[in-house]
Amino acid sequence: MKTLRNIGIATLFIVALGLAGHADRTNEIVNSLNPHVYELIKGLGHDTDSEIAKEYMAHKEYYDILSDKNLW
């Protein structure tokens, strides 16, 4: 029973580290975005920072080109 408890604690710890890492990565991406790109992605219907970071990373080249050309 003690071994099972230790496995459960270790699993919870690993899950917590994974969630914290995801949150840190999301914040890093969102904080590096040009404010206009952030608002553009948000206007597409992506409400959370996680969704915005995912959309940006999926189409990074496109958004970087828009940001470089200052098309706003």
N, C-alpha and C positions, 0 to 999 in steps of 0.2 A: 504494500500500500504506500509505503514511503517513496518507493521508486516511481510509482505512478504520479504521486503528488509532485515530485521533482521534475518529471517530464512535463507535466501540466504547467508548472511555473516557468520552465525554460521556453515552452511554446508561447506562452503569453508574452514573455520578454522579447522574443524574436519578432512576434507580431507587432508589439509596441514600437520596436526599433524600425520596422518596415514602414509603419504609419508615419512616424516622425521623419523618416528620410523622404517619404513622398511629399509631406508638407513642406519640408525645407526646399526640396527641388522645385516644387510649384511656386513657392515664394520667390526663389531666385530667378525663375523665368519671368514671372509677372513683374517683378521689380526692375528687370532690365528692359522691359518693353517701352517703346516710344509711347507717350500718352495717347497719341492719335491712333496708333495701332491697337492699343488696349480698348479704346472706345469703339473702334471699328469692329473688332471681334465681339465685344459685348453687344453691339447693335445687331449682330447676326443671330442673337438669341442664346448666346453662351453666358449663363448667369454667374456661375461660380468661378473662382480663380483656377480651380482644377480644370474645368472645361476650357477656359481661356488658354491656359498653358498647353493643354492637349491640342487644341485647334492651331495654336501658333506653331508648335513643334511639327504638326502634320503638314503645314504649308509655310515653313520657315523662310524659304527662299523668296516666295511671293511677298510676304510681309516685310522682309528685309529690303526688297527692291522698292516697295512703296515708301518705306521709312527713309531710304537713301535719296529718293527723288523728291521728297517733301511735297507730295501731291495734294496737300490739304490747304 
